[in-house]
Amino acid sequence: MRDDHLQRLVFEEINARCIWVQLDGVTRAVLSRADYPPLVADQLARALLVTATMSSGIKFDGRITLQLQSAGPVSLLMADCDHDGGVRGLARLQEDAELPSSESALFEALADDGTLALTVEPARHGRRWQGIVPIEGGSVEQALESYFRQSEQLPTRIRLAFDGDRASALMIQRMPGETSDEDGWNRLEHLVDTLGDQEMLAAEGEEVLRRLFHAEQRRIFPARELHFHCPCTRERVAVVLQGLGQSELQALAAEQEVVEVRCEFCNEGYRFDQVDLAALIQGGEPDDSPTVH
């Protein structure tokens, strides 16, 4: 069994970096929480991979979020990863949407008038940052390559592989500044082009990286564990309910004996009975007993 992790390498003479991600367990955990059509599951798995890859740049307690939104049959692909390696994601489909018959057609429908948003949000202090661009390219990886080319002016190559069970990603990125190896970036791109999906999925990341870059001078950093994690809690759901306002809560209490709120990310359900709703209406805290969770 392969471990979910992120491995970072730096090619100092080329002034470039490489990120490898294995995400088998996380993709299984996310996809098991909803009955996604196979084509949508594939796109969501790819969104999870690229988000985990982007998290390599987080230098503080916080979260990075990727959102692809459109008016097409898939209205939203969303994934995020926090500084502890906690990953989650979801897809939303338009009601009664008729899905295209191929992955390329599905992504083309997503890209039509769609937007890609990358958000970096500190957990406590600091400024929230967000970049939004039109979705370009014929795949999630090409959309991210276009994003870095437009917004960051950083040449980037991303490879993603997913077979319904195992998931792997590799990204190389040229960093700002001068390089002492003028042909280095071209060599890295050529090496990445030789990497097949089966090789990415069959082998451990350490073995793939050794085979691919054995002739390149590189510095390897300790691997970081990745895992499925959803930070939803009963207390957070209660805050959301209180945000509806007193009149809306009173209407809910009159209509339903028990109000159940289900998290879209992890499918966890939170139940609030009449005593809980009365406390929320009065501005208090609901009973936190596990019997109502």
BATORDO-856013 format. One line per 3 residues: number of its first residue (from 1); their letters; for each residue x, y negated, z negated of N, C-alpha, C, O. Coordinates in steps of 0.001 Angstrom, whole numbers, m for minus. Example, Ala and Ser with C-alpha at 12.3 -4.5 7.8 and 13.67 -1.06 7.14 Angstrom:
# residues 2
1 = as = 13190 5690 m7800 12300 4500 m7800 13200 3300 m7800 14236 3319 m8465  12850 2250 m7080 13670 1060 m7140 12900 m30 m7870 13409 m1138 m8039
//
This chain:
# residues 293
1 = mrd = 841 1196 0 0 0 0 882 m1255 0 1771 m1393 m841  637 m2151 930 1415 m3381 1021 876 m4383 6 m332 m4476 m212  1785 m5127 m607 1396 m6148 m1572 1088 m7455 m847 1765 m7821 113
4 = dhl = 48 m8158 m1323 m249 m9484 m780 775 m10473 m1310 924 m10628 m2522  1483 m11145 m401 2504 m12080 m850 2861 m13066 253 2491 m12894 1414  3586 m14098 m141 4130 m15105 773 5640 m15119 612 6145 m15202 m508
7 = qrl = 6363 m15038 1720 7826 m15069 1718 8305 m16258 2539 7847 m16471 3661  9222 m17027 1980 9713 m18227 2660 11195 m18086 2977 11977 m17631 2142  11576 m18482 4199 12971 m18501 4635 13294 m19897 5162 12420 m20603 5665
10 = vfe = 14553 m20277 5039 15022 m21544 5609 16246 m21266 6469 17182 m20590 6040  16227 m21799 7698 17383 m21748 8595 18037 m23132 8537 17654 m24034 9282  19008 m23293 7663 19548 m24614 7373 20289 m25217 8561 20195 m26423 8790
13 = ein = 21027 m24405 9323 21751 m24934 10476 20802 m25374 11595 21123 m26273 12372  19645 m24741 11669 18653 m25084 12697 17699 m26163 12187 16997 m26801 12973  17675 m26363 10878 16735 m27286 10232 15293 m26854 10519 14472 m27626 11015
16 = arc = 15023 m25589 10186 13705 m25010 10414 13377 m24079 9246 14258 m23660 8496  12102 m23772 9115 11680 m22853 8072 10778 m21781 8667 10221 m21950 9751  10644 m20669 7936 9793 m19563 8347 8965 m19125 7138 9475 m19026 6022
19 = iwv = 7677 m18864 7382 6779 m18376 6341 6172 m17068 6810 5650 m16981 7921  6240 m16054 5965 5596 m14765 6236 4523 m14532 5183 4764 m14750 3996  3337 m14090 5604 2232 m13818 4682 1644 m12454 4980 1353 m12133 6133
22 = qld = 1467 m11646 3936 671 m10420 3998 m556 m10635 3119 m441 m11105 1986  m1737 m10288 3647 m2971 m10647 2957 m4011 m9525 3077 m5191 m9793 3303  m3577 m8284 2927 m4490 m7157 3111 m5612 m7148 2071 m6791 m7117 2423
25 = gvt = m5238 m7177 789 m6235 m7089 m281 m7183 m8277 m314 m8379 m8117 m556  m6647 m9468 m71 m7484 m10672 m97 m8529 m10636 1008 m9701 m10925 764  m8115 m10284 2221 m9094 m10252 3319 m10177 m9216 3038 m11349 m9461 3323
28 = rav = m9807 m8066 2487 m10823 m7066 2152 m11780 m7605 1095 m12991 m7405 1195  m11245 m8284 86 m12092 m8819 m978 m13055 m9873 m464 m14229 m9874 m833  m12567 m10778 392 m13418 m11845 928 m14482 m11283 1855 m15654 m11641 1743
31 = lsr = m14086 m10407 2770 m15022 m9904 3773 m16051 m8956 3180 m17122 m8770 3759  m15744 m8349 2028 m16699 m7435 1400 m17835 m8161 698 m18826 m7536 318  m17705 m9470 520 m18696 m10233 m229 m19833 m10773 631 m20752 m11408 114
34 = ady = m19779 m10528 1927 m20862 m10946 2819 m20875 m10022 4028 m19860 m9411 4366  m22013 m9927 4667 m22169 m9042 5818 m21883 m9827 7100 m22791 m10175 7855  m20594 m10094 7319 m20209 m10867 8490 m20167 m9971 9733 m19711 m8831 9650
37 = ppl = m20638 m10472 10889 m20416 m9745 12145 m18910 m9604 12383 m18141 m10467 11960  m18477 m8535 13052 m17035 m8284 13244 m16265 m9467 13826 m15160 m9761 13371  m16829 m10156 14829 m16112 m11278 15430 m15927 m12415 14435 m14883 m13069 14426
40 = vad = m16931 m12656 13596 m16834 m13717 12585 m15850 m13312 11500 m15072 m14138 11025  m15882 m12036 11103 m14930 m11546 10101 m13498 m11726 10576 m12622 m12086 9789  m13253 m11477 11864 m11917 m11646 12422 m11469 m13101 12335 m10330 m13367 11950
43 = qla = m12334 m14042 12682 m11973 m15454 12626 m11750 m15918 11189 m10851 m16715 10921  m12575 m15414 10262 m12401 m15790 8860 m11084 m15245 8315 m10389 m15936 7570  m10736 m14015 8679 m9459 m13441 8241 m8290 m14295 8725 m7320 m14494 7994
46 = ral = m8379 m14793 9939 m7323 m15647 10483 m7261 m16987 9751 m6177 m17526 9530  m8420 m17522 9378 m8438 m18761 8603 m7794 m18544 7229 m7078 m19415 6735  m8046 m17394 6617 m7418 m17076 5327 m5900 m17009 5474 m5167 m17514 4623
49 = lvt = m5434 m16389 6548 m3997 m16250 6770 m3314 m17601 6938 m2285 m17863 6315  m3885 m18456 7777 m3204 m19732 8015 m3255 m20618 6771 m2325 m21385 6523  m4330 m20523 5989 m4410 m21329 4765 m3372 m20877 3748 m2713 m21702 3115
52 = atm = m3230 m19570 3597 m2192 m19065 2698 m812 m19501 3170 49 m19838 2358  m605 m19494 4480 677 m19937 5036 921 m21409 4732 2027 m21789 4349  m113 m22247 4902 15 m23682 4619 315 m23951 3145 915 m24972 2811
55 = ssg = m99 m23039 2262 92 m23264 825 1556 m23248 423 1888 m23624 m701  2441 m22820 1323 3868 m22785 1000 4407 m24177 713 5460 m24313 90  3699 m25220 1161 4168 m26586 941 3642 m27231 m325 3999 m28371 m619
58 = ikf = 2798 m26531 m1090 2251 m27114 m2310 3345 m27183 m3379 3909 m26159 m3765  3638 m28395 m3853 4692 m28593 m4850 4119 m29064 m6190 4854 m29578 m7034  2813 m28890 m6385 2167 m29368 m7607 977 m28457 m7898 633 m27598 m7087
61 = dgr = 350 m28648 m9066 m854 m27902 m9390 m1997 m28454 m8559 m2405 m29601 m8746  m2509 m27662 m7656 m3579 m28139 m6786 m3987 m27085 m5783 m3698 m25899 m5945  m4666 m27539 m4744 m5283 m26635 m3782 m5185 m27223 m2376 m5295 m28435 m2188
64 = itl = m4980 m26355 m1401 m5023 m26761 m2 m6214 m26062 651 m6432 m24869 440  m6976 m26803 1438 m8210 m26281 2027 m8216 m26508 3527 m7891 m27596 4004  m8584 m25480 4262 m8765 m25567 5709 m10249 m25447 6020 m10917 m24536 5532
67 = qlq = m10769 m26371 6837 m12161 m26306 7277 m12221 m26498 8789 m11655 m27451 9325  m12907 m25594 9465 m13223 m25751 10877 m14741 m25832 10978 m15439 m24874 10645  m15251 m26969 11435 m16682 m27213 11485 m17123 m27494 12915 m16392 m28106 13695
70 = sag = m18328 m27038 13248 m18860 m27292 14580 m20371 m27164 14558 m20963 m26746 13563  m20986 m27532 15680 m22430 m27374 15844 m22751 m26060 16538 m23911 m25810 16866  m21750 m25214 16770 m21937 m23944 17446 m22524 m22888 16533 m22957 m23201 15424
73 = pvs = m22546 m21628 16985 m23139 m20545 16183 m22442 m20338 14840 m23095 m19983 13859  m21129 m20555 14781 m20408 m20559 13502 m20208 m22021 13119 m19376 m22720 13697  m20988 m22473 12131 m20941 m23890 11762 m19761 m24225 10871 m19339 m25380 10812
76 = llm = m19211 m23214 10163 m18105 m23493 9241 m17250 m22261 9030 m17763 m21173 8769  m15947 m22436 9144 m14942 m21502 8635 m14163 m22261 7583 m13619 m23329 7864  m14102 m21727 6376 m13439 m22440 5288 m12602 m21466 4471 m13043 m20360 4159
79 = adc = m11392 m21889 4131 m10521 m21098 3272 m9676 m22041 2450 m9323 m23126 2911  m9347 m21636 1229 m8436 m22445 428 m7505 m21555 m389 m7770 m20372 m605  m6410 m22160 m835 m5395 m21448 m1613 m4844 m22406 m2647 m4537 m23553 m2322
82 = dhd = m4710 m21957 m3896 m4188 m22832 m4935 m2726 m22527 m5235 m2134 m21613 m4661  m2155 m23318 m6153 m723 m23215 m6441 m342 m21885 m7093 830 m21509 m7088  m1326 m21169 m7655 m1058 m19861 m8251 m1235 m18721 m7262 m1145 m17551 m7635
85 = ggv = m1487 m19058 m6001 m1666 m18018 m4987 m3066 m17455 m4913 m3280 m16411 m4296  m4035 m18131 m5535 m5421 m17691 m5470 m6072 m18123 m4165 m6113 m19314 m3856  m6581 m17166 m3397 m7132 m17427 m2067 m8609 m17033 m2041 m9001 m16040 m2654
88 = rgl = m9423 m17811 m1335 m10823 m17460 m1115 m11260 m18066 222 m10546 m18886 800  m12431 m17660 706 m12911 m18213 1970 m14333 m17801 2247 m14871 m16907 1594  m14951 m18465 3235 m16309 m18125 3647 m16547 m18604 5072 m15823 m19453 5591
91 = arl = m17570 m18045 5685 m18039 m18479 6999 m19536 m18723 6907 m20256 m18002 6216  m19992 m19749 7613 m21423 m20023 7686 m21864 m19944 9141 m21200 m20471 10033  m22991 m19280 9366 m23551 m19154 10701 m24846 m19959 10779 m25595 m20060 9807
94 = qed = m25087 m20523 11951 m26360 m21189 12171 m27480 m20154 12099 m27304 m19012 12527  m28630 m20554 11559 m29754 m19638 11436 m30176 m19138 12821 m30340 m19918 13759  m30347 m17804 12923 m30741 m17158 14185 m29736 m17430 15312 m30101 m17464 16487
97 = ael = m28471 m17624 14937 m27449 m17902 15946 m27176 m16660 16786 m27120 m15547 16263  m27010 m16855 18080 m26624 m15773 18979 m25129 m15889 19236 m24664 m16852 19846  m24383 m14896 18761 m22933 m14951 18857 m22452 m14558 20242 m23041 m13683 20877
100 = pss = m21384 m15196 20721 m20768 m14780 21991 m20255 m13351 21883 m20189 m12782 20794  m19893 m12782 23024 m19511 m11375 23070 m18021 m11124 22866 m17603 m9969 22778  m17213 m12175 22790 m15770 m11993 22645 m15198 m13006 21654 m15806 m14039 21374
103 = esa = m14004 m12682 21129 m13342 m13579 20179 m13026 m14917 20823 m13210 m15965 20204  m12549 m14889 22068 m12184 m16144 22738 m13414 m17011 22967 m13350 m18230 22804  m14541 m16391 23345 m15762 m17164 23569 m16299 m17726 22257 m16826 m18837 22224
106 = lfe = m16163 m16952 21164 m16618 m17437 19866 m15805 m18641 19432 m16360 m19621 18934  m14484 m18577 19616 m13663 m19712 19211 m13897 m20907 20127 m13840 m22053 19680  m14158 m20649 21396 m14461 m21744 22315 m15726 m22482 21876 m15797 m23708 21961
109 = ala = m16736 m21720 21401 m17959 m22336 20899 m17685 m23123 19620 m18294 m24168 19391  m16762 m22620 18780 m16392 m23326 17550 m15636 m24608 17872 m15830 m25633 17218  m14781 m24545 18875 m13957 m25703 19220 m14745 m26795 19935 m14343 m27958 19918
112 = ddg = m15861 m26434 20562 m16656 m27412 21311 m17224 m28461 20358 m18125 m28170 19571  m16695 m29674 20432 m17089 m30766 19540 m16790 m30476 18071 m17321 m31150 17189  m15948 m29483 17800 m15630 m29143 16415 m14451 m29943 15886 m13708 m30567 16644
115 = tla = m14299 m29911 14566 m13188 m30604 13915 m12447 m29659 12978 m13020 m28736 12400  m11163 m29923 12853 m10310 m29200 11910 m9882 m30178 10835 m9352 m31249 11130  m10115 m29805 9588 m9728 m30660 8459 m8807 m29878 7533 m9100 m28741 7164
118 = ltv = m7697 m30493 7165 m6755 m29923 6209 m6702 m30871 5021 m6366 m32045 5171  m7036 m30357 3835 m7127 m31187 2635 m6174 m30680 1568 m6131 m29481 1293  m5410 m31578 968 m4526 m31252 m145 m5029 m32027 m1356 m5120 m33254 m1323
121 = epa = m5357 m31301 m2429 m5999 m31935 m3579 m5317 m31513 m4874 m5376 m30341 m5244  m4670 m32447 m5570 m4071 m32126 m6871 m5139 m31717 m7875 m6261 m32220 m7830  m4794 m30807 m8779 m5762 m30340 m9765 m6037 m31399 m10832 m7152 m31476 m11349
124 = rhg = m5043 m32209 m11165 m5229 m33167 m12254 m4967 m34596 m11769 m5902 m35351 m11504  m3708 m34949 m11657 m3359 m36314 m11283 m2803 m36333 m9860 m2291 m35329 m9366  m2909 m37452 m9236 m2398 m37582 m7888 m3508 m37914 m6920 m4689 m37909 m7268
127 = rrw = m3114 m38198 m5722 m4053 m38662 m4705 m4444 m37538 m3756 m3591 m36787 m3282  m5731 m37430 m3488 m6246 m36455 m2532 m5892 m36917 m1120 m6023 m38095 m786  m5440 m35964 m294 m5048 m36300 1080 m5811 m35400 2049 m5996 m34211 1789
130 = qgi = m6253 m35976 3169 m6970 m35181 4161 m6620 m35640 5564 m6557 m36839 5837  m6395 m34685 6450 m6179 m34963 7865 m7256 m34276 8681 m7542 m33100 8454  m7864 m34986 9634 m8943 m34445 10461 m8615 m34685 11928 m8304 m35808 12324
133 = vpi = m8686 m33624 12737 m8425 m33730 14175 m9446 m32872 14913 m10036 m31974 14314  m9667 m33131 16205 m10508 m32224 17005 m9862 m30844 17084 m8638 m30722 17046  m10693 m29806 17192 m10176 m28447 17354 m9705 m28277 18793 m10468 m28488 19736
136 = egg = m8444 m27895 18952 m7879 m27685 20282 m7263 m26296 20353 m6867 m25726 19336  m7186 m25755 21578 m6595 m24443 21763 m7650 m23359 21819 m8846 m23621 21690  m7186 m22137 22013 m8104 m21020 22161 m8155 m20083 20985 m8737 m19003 21086
139 = sve = m7547 m20472 19845 m7528 m19610 18664 m7231 m20458 17430 m6845 m21622 17539  m7416 m19856 16257 m7128 m20563 15007 m5665 m20976 14961 m5346 m22095 14561  m4772 m20071 15371 m3343 m20393 15297 m2973 m21524 16255 m2166 m22388 15911
142 = qal = m3559 m21523 17458 m3281 m22603 18397 m3852 m23929 17901 m3270 m24984 18150  m4988 m23883 17200 m5570 m25099 16632 m4641 m25695 15573 m4486 m26913 15491  m4020 m24824 14756 m3090 m25324 13736 m1803 m25832 14364 m1251 m26833 13908
145 = esy = m1317 m25166 15399 m135 m25655 16103 m392 m27043 16679 467 m27922 16616  m1582 m27229 17240 m1945 m28543 17787 m2043 m29586 16682 m1644 m30736 16864  m2582 m29170 15523 m2694 m30098 14390 m1320 m30615 13973 m1137 m31820 13795
148 = frq = m362 m29717 13818 977 m30143 13396 1664 m30976 14471 2430 m31889 14159  1395 m30667 15715 1991 m31441 16804 1434 m32868 16827 2176 m33823 17057  126 m33009 16588 m507 m34326 16635 m282 m35140 15363 102 m36308 15417
151 = seq = m530 m34497 14207 m564 m35241 12949 786 m35359 12269 1067 m36366 11619  1633 m34335 12411 2897 m34310 11679 4117 m34423 12587 5233 m34611 12102  3913 m34308 13913 5014 m34297 14869 6054 m33230 14513 7260 m33462 14603
154 = lpt = 5557 m32058 14108 6431 m30951 13749 6170 m29777 14694 5105 m29165 14619  7114 m29447 15581 6942 m28268 16426 6721 m27025 15563 7491 m26754 14642  5663 m26274 15871 5253 m25157 15023 4780 m24000 15893 4093 m24206 16894
157 = rir = 5151 m22780 15505 4640 m21574 16145 4037 m20692 15065 4655 m20467 14024  2823 m20188 15312 2118 m19345 14355 1680 m18065 15049 1112 m18109 16141  1944 m16925 14419 1467 m15639 14891 589 m15031 13812 980 m14990 12645
160 = laf = m604 m14553 14190 m1531 m13915 13266 m1900 m12539 13799 m2052 m12356 15007  m2042 m11569 12897 m2454 m10226 13288 m3435 m9683 12255 m3191 m9766 11051  m4550 m9125 12738 m5577 m8564 11854 m6254 m7410 12588 m6676 m7561 13735
163 = dgd = m6358 m6255 11926 m6960 m5089 12576 m8229 m4619 11873 m8664 m3484 12069  m8823 m5482 11059 m10008 m5106 10302 m9695 m4630 8907 m10596 m4528 8074  m8424 m4334 8627 m8016 m3874 7300 m6763 m4595 6823 m6737 m5132 5716
166 = ras = m5712 m4609 7664 m4456 m5265 7315 m4369 m6620 8006 m4901 m6810 9100  m3690 m7560 7349 m3594 m8924 7877 m2210 m9483 7599 m1715 m9400 6475  m1578 m10057 8631 m240 m10635 8487 m130 m11918 9293 m810 m12091 10305
169 = alm = 729 m12810 8835 966 m14075 9537 2448 m14405 9487 3137 m14092 8516  2926 m15041 10545 4286 m15564 10571 4254 m16949 11196 3654 m17152 12251  4900 m17894 10539 4988 m19255 11059 6435 m19711 11033 7133 m19520 10037
172 = iqr = 6886 m20312 12121 8158 m21029 12114 7851 m22495 12379 6927 m22824 13123  8624 m23355 11772 8355 m24795 11894 9679 m25551 11860 10517 m25342 10983  9840 m26434 12838 11031 m27273 12873 10817 m28471 11956 9773 m29120 12019
175 = mpg = 11782 m28764 11117 11642 m29824 10144 12246 m31130 10671 13065 m31105 11589  11843 m32276 10093 12401 m33558 10547 13909 m33625 10276 14409 m32977 9356  14608 m34394 11065 16033 m34580 10843 16881 m33922 11921 16369 m33254 12819
178 = ets = 18172 m34126 11812 19126 m33611 12785 19444 m32140 12537 19238 m31623 11439  19949 m31476 13574 20346 m30088 13460 21756 m29912 14015 22162 m30603 14950  22494 m28976 13423 23837 m28689 13922 23820 m27559 14945 24861 m27192 15491
181 = ded = 22639 m27012 15201 22493 m25909 16156 21424 m26316 17167 20236 m26084 16945  21840 m26915 18262 20897 m27487 19229 20012 m26434 19889 18872 m26728 20251  20514 m25221 20050 19729 m24163 20710 18971 m23295 19709 18267 m22362 20097
184 = gwn = 19116 m23603 18424 18546 m22749 17386 17040 m22606 17466 16512 m21499 17355  16334 m23732 17662 14874 m23664 17698 14393 m22823 18880 13442 m22054 18741  15033 m22959 20028 14660 m22150 21188 14849 m20657 20899 14038 m19834 21323
187 = rle = 15914 m20312 20180 16137 m18903 19831 15044 m18390 18905 14548 m17278 19080  14669 m19199 17921 13620 m18769 16994 12303 m18538 17736 11621 m17542 17494  11945 m19450 18633 10704 m19286 19396 10753 m18000 20227 9773 m17257 20289
190 = hlv = 11885 m17746 20857 12021 m16528 21667 11870 m15283 20799 11207 m14328 21202  12476 m15284 19614 12372 m14137 18712 10934 m13899 18281 10481 m12755 18232  10214 m14965 17968 8812 m14834 17556 7971 m14270 18696 7040 m13499 18459
193 = dtl = 8293 m14650 19931 7553 m14141 21091 7720 m12637 21275 6882 m11997 21910  8786 m12068 20731 9012 m10625 20874 8249 m9814 19841 8214 m8587 19930  7643 m10466 18871 6980 m9776 17766 5569 m9344 18176 4747 m10172 18569
196 = gdq = 5301 m8050 18082 3987 m7520 18430 3081 m7394 17217 3557 m7325 16084  1773 m7365 17456 809 m7252 16363 1022 m5974 15557 967 m6005 14328  1263 m4855 16232 1430 m3595 15520 2644 m3621 14596 2610 m3066 13498
199 = eml = 3702 m4261 15042 4890 m4385 14189 4572 m5230 12964 5012 m4915 11858  3811 m6303 13156 3442 m7163 12032 2585 m6422 11005 2708 m6659 9804  1723 m5531 11475 776 m4871 10584 1312 m3579 9977 862 m3167 8908
202 = aae = 2264 m2938 10646 2717 m1622 10204 3815 m1685 9156 3944 m778 8333  4608 m2752 9181 5805 m2807 8335 5655 m3835 7218 4820 m4737 7293  6474 m3684 6188 6555 m4686 5132 7217 m5946 5676 8029 m5882 6599
205 = gee = 6865 m7090 5100 7389 m8361 5570 8901 m8440 5540 9518 m8978 6460  9506 m7899 4475 10968 m7949 4367 11632 m7239 5534 12649 m7694 6056  11038 m6108 5941 11599 m5348 7054 11417 m6103 8369 12333 m6148 9191
208 = vlr = 10232 m6701 8572 9970 m7446 9804 10932 m8618 9930 11500 m8837 11000  11121 m9366 8866 11985 m10537 8906 13443 m10151 9121 14180 m10853 9814  13858 m9035 8525 15241 m8580 8721 15476 m8186 10173 16499 m8540 10758
211 = rlf = 14529 m7452 10756 14665 m7056 12159 14684 m8273 13080 15473 m8344 14022  13813 m9217 12794 13624 m10340 13702 14790 m11320 13653 15233 m11812 14690  15285 m11602 12458 16274 m12676 12294 17613 m12173 11777 18338 m12926 11126
214 = hae = 17958 m10929 12046 19193 m10373 11482 20437 m11112 11952 21450 m11112 11252  20381 m11752 13141 21561 m12447 13672 21593 m13924 13290 22538 m14630 13644  20579 m14401 12576 20498 m15814 12217 20923 m16049 10765 20613 m15253 9879
217 = qrr = 21633 m17144 10541 22000 m17541 9184 20736 m18062 8491 20094 m18985 8992  20380 m17484 7360 19126 m17850 6717 19242 m17756 5204 20070 m17020 4666  18387 m18522 4532 18318 m18471 3065 16921 m18001 2683 15927 m18575 3127
220 = ifp = 16842 m16965 1865 15573 m16343 1503 15191 m16744 82 16017 m16684 m829  13944 m17150 m103 13443 m17538 m1408 12617 m16403 m2004 12143 m15541 m1264  12434 m16382 m3324 11627 m15321 m3952 10199 m15324 m3411 9614 m16377 m3157
223 = are = 9654 m14123 m3244 8289 m13992 m2749 7301 m14474 m3806 7563 m14387 m5005  6160 m14983 m3339 5098 m15441 m4237 3873 m14554 m4042 3436 m14326 m2914  3327 m14059 m5140 2155 m13176 m5078 919 m13959 m4641 726 m15110 m5034
226 = lhf = 92 m13322 m3826 m1191 m13876 m3412 m2303 m12925 m3863 m2100 m11712 m3920  m3475 m13478 m4183 m4571 m12654 m4662 m5903 m13370 m4436 m5936 m14590 m4277  m6989 m12616 m4423 m8302 m13244 m4314 m8651 m13901 m5645 m8485 m13303 m6708
229 = hcp = m9134 m15128 m5573 m9539 m15833 m6793 m10581 m16878 m6446 m10396 m17672 m5524  m11687 m16875 m7197 m12703 m17917 m7062 m12854 m18591 m8421 m13150 m17912 m9404  m12659 m19908 m8505 m12684 m20601 m9799 m14074 m20974 m10288 m14203 m21760 m11226
232 = ctr = m15129 m20422 m9667 m16467 m20779 m10126 m16697 m20272 m11552 m16207 m19205 m11921  m17434 m21032 m12340 m17788 m20661 m13703 m19227 m21094 m13964 m19790 m21899 m13222  m19801 m20559 m15007 m21155 m20951 m15395 m21209 m22435 m15741 m22185 m23118 m15433
235 = erv = m20160 m22922 m16377 m20133 m24333 m16767 m20121 m25238 m15535 m20797 m26266 m15519  m19361 m24864 m14507 m19309 m25676 m13295 m20652 m25673 m12564 m21079 m26696 m12030  m21311 m24517 m12547 m22625 m24441 m11917 m23622 m25310 m12677 m24470 m25959 m12066
238 = avv = m23525 m25325 m14012 m24417 m26160 m14815 m24232 m27637 m14476 m25203 m28391 m14419  m22991 m28042 m14254 m22726 m29439 m13886 m23383 m29770 m12546 m23944 m30851 m12371  m23307 m28826 m11602 m23946 m29036 m10298 m25453 m29186 m10449 m26062 m30060 m9832
241 = lqg = m26053 m28326 m11276 m27496 m28417 m11497 m27875 m29746 m12134 m28862 m30364 m11733  m27108 m30191 m13116 m27402 m31476 m13737 m27283 m32618 m12742 m27958 m33640 m12870  m26413 m32434 m11743 m26258 m33461 m10723 m27487 m33621 m9844 m27611 m34620 m9135
244 = lgq = m28404 m32646 m9876 m29642 m32768 m9108 m30559 m33860 m9653 m31394 m34406 m8932  m30390 m34169 m10941 m31240 m35187 m11557 m32350 m34555 m12384 m32746 m33413 m12149  m32836 m35303 m13339 m33828 m34789 m14288 m35127 m34375 m13601 m35667 m33315 m13917
247 = sel = m35639 m35172 m12678 m36918 m34859 m12034 m36820 m33583 m11203 m37747 m32774 m11205  m35707 m33393 m10492 m35533 m32186 m9681 m35432 m30952 m10563 m35987 m29905 m10230  m34724 m31065 m11693 m34619 m29941 m12622 m35976 m29597 m13225 m36296 m28420 m13391
250 = qal = m36773 m30602 m13554 m38111 m30358 m14092 m38987 m29635 m13077 m39769 m28756 m13437  m38851 m30011 m11801 m39619 m29345 m10755 m39185 m27879 m10616 m40026 m26996 m10446  m37877 m27624 m10689 m37384 m26250 m10616 m37902 m25419 m11782 m38314 m24274 m11593
253 = aae = m37886 m25985 m12981 m38354 m25278 m14169 m39843 m24956 m14077 m40291 m23918 m14565  m40602 m25846 m13452 m42043 m25622 m13301 m42332 m24540 m12266 m43320 m23815 m12383  m41476 m24429 m11256 m41712 m23486 m10166 m41174 m22093 m10470 m41760 m21102 m10035
256 = qev = m40066 m21999 m11214 m39403 m20718 m11410 m39136 m20467 m12887 m38698 m21352 m13622  m39413 m19238 m13299 m39143 m18859 m14689 m37636 m18817 m14947 m37159 m19211 m16011  m36897 m18325 m13936 m35437 m18247 m14012 m34876 m18777 m12693 m35326 m18373 m11621
259 = vev = m33908 m19669 m12766 m33233 m20181 m11588 m31895 m19451 m11451 m31091 m19432 m12383  m31670 m18856 m10287 m30405 m18170 m10043 m29615 m18920 m8988 m30134 m19225 m7914  m28358 m19217 m9293 m27452 m19871 m8359 m26357 m18869 m8018 m25721 m18304 m8907
262 = rce = m26143 m18654 m6725 m25155 m17673 m6289 m24003 m18376 m5571 m24226 m19164 m4652  m22778 m18087 m5994 m21591 m18683 m5398 m21401 m18143 m3987 m21409 m16929 m3780  m21233 m19032 m3022 m21049 m18614 m1635 m19717 m17913 m1418 m19597 m17090 m510
265 = fcn = m18715 m18222 m2232 m17383 m17654 m2032 m17279 m16233 m2573 m16798 m15343 m1872  m17719 m16007 m3803 m17511 m14705 m4441 m18795 m13921 m4634 m18756 m12767 m5063  m19947 m14534 m4320 m21258 m13887 m4430 m21652 m13621 m5879 m22562 m12830 m6129
268 = egy = m20993 m14257 m6830 m21356 m14126 m8242 m22643 m14909 m8492 m22800 m16027 m7999  m23563 m14321 m9259 m24823 m14980 m9560 m24849 m15532 m10979 m24370 m14883 m11910  m25405 m16723 m11145 m25537 m17359 m12457 m27016 m17665 m12691 m27635 m18387 m11910
271 = rfd = m27579 m17112 m13768 m28998 m17247 m14068 m29222 m18248 m15206 m28524 m18234 m16219  m30207 m19107 m15007 m30563 m20112 m16009 m32050 m19968 m16313 m32896 m20200 m15450  m32361 m19578 m17568 m33755 m19396 m17944 m34354 m20724 m18411 m33712 m21768 m18298
274 = qvd = m35578 m20686 m18935 m36274 m21912 m19315 m35551 m22654 m20451 m35550 m23884 m20494  m34945 m21900 m21358 m34199 m22547 m22451 m32987 m23279 m21889 m32696 m24409 m22282  m32280 m22625 m20963 m31121 m23254 m20326 m31529 m24503 m19557 m30879 m25543 m19666
277 = laa = m32609 m24402 m18779 m33053 m25538 m17966 m33486 m26706 m18841 m33238 m27865 m18509  m34143 m26392 m19975 m34552 m27462 m20889 m33341 m28199 m21447 m33359 m29420 m21599  m32274 m27432 m21752 m31052 m28054 m22260 m30411 m28942 m21191 m29920 m30027 m21501
280 = liq = m30415 m28485 m19933 m29840 m29283 m18853 m30656 m30550 m18615 m30091 m31611 m18351  m31978 m30444 m18706 m32839 m31613 m18505 m32577 m32671 m19572 m32632 m33871 m19301  m32292 m32209 m20786 m32012 m33131 m21882 m30565 m33608 m21896 m30158 m34378 m22765
283 = gge = m29786 m33129 m20905 m28397 m33561 m20824 m27458 m32747 m21661 m26306 m33139 m21847  m27915 m31607 m22183 m27067 m30763 m23015 m26433 m29634 m22230 m26450 m29626 m20999  m25872 m28677 m22962 m25215 m27521 m22349 m26122 m26305 m22469 m26743 m26116 m23515
286 = pdd = m26223 m25467 m21425 m27021 m24258 m21508 m26337 m23205 m22369 m25142 m23303 m22648  m27098 m22199 m22789 m26539 m21085 m23527 m25488 m20404 m22676 m25743 m20080 m21516  m24279 m20175 m23250 m23209 m19559 m22474 m23120 m18053 m22728 m22096 m17432 m22445
289 = spt = m24186 m17475 m23256 m24195 m16043 m23521 m24031 m15262 m22222 m24619 m15624 m21203  m23228 m14182 m22250 m23033 m13407 m21027 m24299 m12702 m20563 m24361 m12254 m19418  m25315 m12590 m21426 m26542 m11905 m21040 m27308 m12677 m19972 m28163 m12093 m19308
292 = vh = m27037 m13953 m19784 m27738 m14727 m18760 m26855 m14983 m17558 m27211 m15766 m16677  m25715 m14335 m17516 m24811 m14465 m16362 m25182 m13379 m15360 m24564 m13279 m14300
//
